[in-house]
Amino acid sequence: MNCVFCRIASGEIKTDLVHADDEIVAFRDLNPQAPTHLLVIPRRHVATTNDLSPEDAPLVGRLALVARDIARRLGFADAGYRLVLNCNADGGQSVLHVHMHLLAGRQMAWPPG
């Protein structure tokens, strides 16, 4: 498989890791849209949220909990942050591997995009 996020998760591509455990990896986005912009991904390849099954609910929950823990550890949980999951091209997904954006460090506008 030639998925760049799978290659990051396996350690084949080195990156600025912020978190790593048996299921989840988080790292800094190469094209940040906020002062803090991290990607939180499952190690297991799932292309889009459309490909998630009911059995993946704990995995999706872990993505959110890891993002929360990172926000606390890096000191911006109380100020606030945004979590984003994009799905397919019209949703803004550019890498076909489920990933959660964790954005912080500035006031977020609404509506997004």
C-alpha positions in Angstrom: 0.0 0.0 0.0 1.3 3.5 -0.9 -0.7 5.4 1.7 1.4 8.2 3.1 -0.3 8.1 6.5 0.2 4.3 6.7 3.8 4.9 6.0 4.0 7.5 8.8 2.1 5.2 11.2 4.5 2.4 10.5 7.6 4.6 11.0 8.7 4.3 7.4 8.3 8.1 7.0 9.7 10.1 9.9 7.6 13.0 11.2 7.2 15.2 14.2 5.2 12.8 16.4 3.2 14.2 19.2 1.6 10.9 20.3 2.0 7.2 19.4 0.4 4.1 20.9 -0.7 0.8 19.6 -3.8 2.2 17.8 -3.3 5.9 17.3 -0.5 8.3 16.0 -0.6 12.1 16.1 1.8 14.4 14.3 2.1 18.0 13.1 0.5 18.9 9.8 3.0 19.9 7.1 0.6 22.7 5.9 -0.7 24.1 9.2 -3.9 26.1 9.2 -3.5 27.3 12.8 -0.6 27.8 15.1 -1.2 24.3 16.3 -2.4 21.9 13.6 -2.0 18.2 14.3 -3.3 15.1 12.6 -4.6 12.3 14.7 -4.8 9.0 12.8 -5.5 5.3 13.4 -2.6 3.1 12.6 -5.0 0.8 10.8 -5.9 2.0 7.3 -9.5 3.1 6.8 -9.9 5.3 3.7 -12.8 7.5 4.7 -15.5 7.9 7.4 -17.8 6.2 4.8 -15.7 3.1 5.3 -16.1 2.9 9.1 -18.2 0.1 10.5 -20.1 0.0 13.7 -17.2 -2.0 15.1 -15.0 1.0 14.6 -16.9 3.2 17.1 -14.3 2.6 19.8 -11.6 3.6 17.4 -13.3 6.9 16.5 -13.9 7.6 20.1 -10.2 7.0 20.8 -9.2 9.5 18.1 -11.3 12.2 20.0 -9.9 11.2 23.4 -6.3 11.2 22.2 -6.9 14.7 20.7 -8.4 15.8 24.0 -5.4 14.5 25.9 -3.0 16.2 23.6 -4.9 19.5 24.0 -4.6 19.2 27.8 -0.9 18.2 27.6 0.0 21.0 25.3 -1.9 23.5 27.4 -4.7 24.8 25.1 -7.6 22.7 26.2 -9.2 25.4 28.3 -8.7 28.1 25.7 -10.4 25.9 23.1 -9.6 23.9 19.9 -11.4 22.5 16.9 -11.6 18.8 15.8 -12.4 18.2 12.1 -13.0 15.0 10.2 -13.2 15.5 6.4 -14.7 12.9 4.1 -13.8 12.6 0.4 -13.0 15.4 -2.1 -15.9 17.7 -1.6 -15.5 17.4 2.2 -11.9 18.5 1.9 -10.2 15.1 2.4 -6.9 15.1 0.5 -5.4 11.9 2.0 -7.5 8.8 1.8 -6.8 7.6 5.4 -9.2 8.6 8.1 -7.7 11.5 10.1 -8.8 14.0 12.6 -7.5 17.6 12.5 -6.7 19.2 15.8 -6.5 22.9 15.4 -5.7 25.5 18.1 -3.9 28.7 18.9 -6.2 31.2 17.2 -9.9 32.1 17.1 -11.7 29.8 14.7 -14.2 31.3 12.3 -17.7 30.1 11.6 -18.9 28.9 9.3 -15.7 27.0 8.3 -14.6 26.6 4.7 
